[in-house]
């Protein structure tokens, strides 16, 4: 299950941020999951919850949101939402397109307390 690997990577980023000052703790974490990333959001959430317990993130709120796919036509310049398994331009029908968003999994933002 690659969701655990992804969750571990997210945790490493969070821990690096928390290590910048002693006593800081995670309050909220927002992760974006592209709709074409091949990631089960609920599985990722479960993995992050397991890590949160062992990392002592306390009652940190975990926000995991899908990110819609977006593509651009390299012929006509149109921006469009690709259909599953069909990346042809919806404006001109060209197959000369580029996926711009929707395959990534990333930490969008996190909120930490100031340690006081």
C-alpha positions in Angstrom: 0.0 0.0 0.0 1.8 3.1 -1.2 -0.5 5.3 1.0 1.7 4.5 4.0 4.8 5.6 2.1 3.1 8.9 1.2 2.0 9.4 4.8 5.5 8.7 6.0 6.8 11.4 3.6 4.2 13.9 4.8 5.2 13.1 8.4 8.8 13.8 7.7 7.9 17.2 6.3 5.7 17.9 9.4 8.4 16.8 11.8 11.0 18.9 10.1 8.8 22.0 10.5 8.1 21.1 14.2 11.8 20.7 14.8 12.5 24.3 13.9 11.6 25.4 17.5 11.3 23.3 20.6 7.8 22.9 22.0 5.9 23.5 18.8 3.0 21.2 18.1 0.9 20.5 15.1 -2.6 22.0 15.2 -3.8 21.4 11.6 -2.5 19.7 8.5 -3.9 20.1 5.0 -2.9 17.6 2.3 -4.0 17.8 -1.4 -4.4 14.6 -3.4 -4.7 14.8 -7.1 -7.7 12.9 -8.6 -5.3 11.1 -11.0 -2.7 10.3 -8.3 -4.0 6.8 -7.8 -4.3 7.4 -4.0 -7.2 6.3 -1.9 -7.9 9.3 0.3 -9.4 7.3 3.2 -6.5 4.9 3.2 -4.1 7.9 3.3 -6.2 9.4 6.1 -5.9 6.1 8.1 -2.2 6.0 7.6 -1.8 9.6 8.7 -3.9 8.9 11.8 -1.7 5.9 12.7 1.4 8.1 12.3 -0.2 11.0 14.3 -0.6 8.7 17.3 3.0 7.5 17.3 4.3 11.0 16.4 2.4 12.5 19.3 0.6 15.1 17.2 -2.2 15.1 19.8 -5.5 16.3 18.5 -4.2 17.8 15.3 -6.9 18.2 12.6 -6.1 16.3 9.4 -7.6 17.8 6.3 -7.3 15.8 3.1 -8.8 17.3 0.0 -9.0 16.0 -3.6 -7.4 18.2 -6.2 -9.2 18.1 -9.6 -7.1 17.3 -12.7 -6.4 20.1 -15.2 -4.8 20.0 -18.6 -3.8 22.4 -21.3 -3.8 22.0 -25.1 -0.5 22.7 -26.6 -2.1 23.4 -30.0 -5.0 25.8 -29.2 -4.1 26.9 -25.6 -7.3 25.8 -24.0 -7.3 24.8 -20.4 -9.7 21.9 -19.6 -10.5 19.2 -17.1 -9.5 15.9 -18.7 -11.9 13.0 -18.7 -10.6 9.7 -17.2 -8.3 8.0 -19.7 -9.0 10.7 -22.3 -6.6 13.6 -22.4 -7.7 15.0 -25.7 -8.5 18.7 -25.8 -12.2 19.3 -25.2 -12.0 22.5 -27.4 -10.2 21.3 -30.5 -9.9 17.5 -30.1 -6.0 17.6 -30.2 -4.1 14.9 -28.4 -1.2 17.3 -28.0 -1.9 18.2 -24.4 -0.1 18.5 -21.1 -1.4 17.5 -17.7 -0.9 20.5 -15.4 -2.5 19.3 -12.1 -4.0 16.3 -10.6 -1.3 13.7 -10.2 0.5 15.1 -7.1 0.1 14.5 -3.4 1.5 17.3 -1.3 1.2 19.2 1.9 -0.8 22.3 1.1 -0.3 24.0 4.4 0.1 23.3 8.1 -0.6 25.2 11.3 1.6 24.9 14.4 1.4 26.6 17.7 4.2 28.9 18.8 5.3 26.7 21.6 4.0 28.9 24.4 
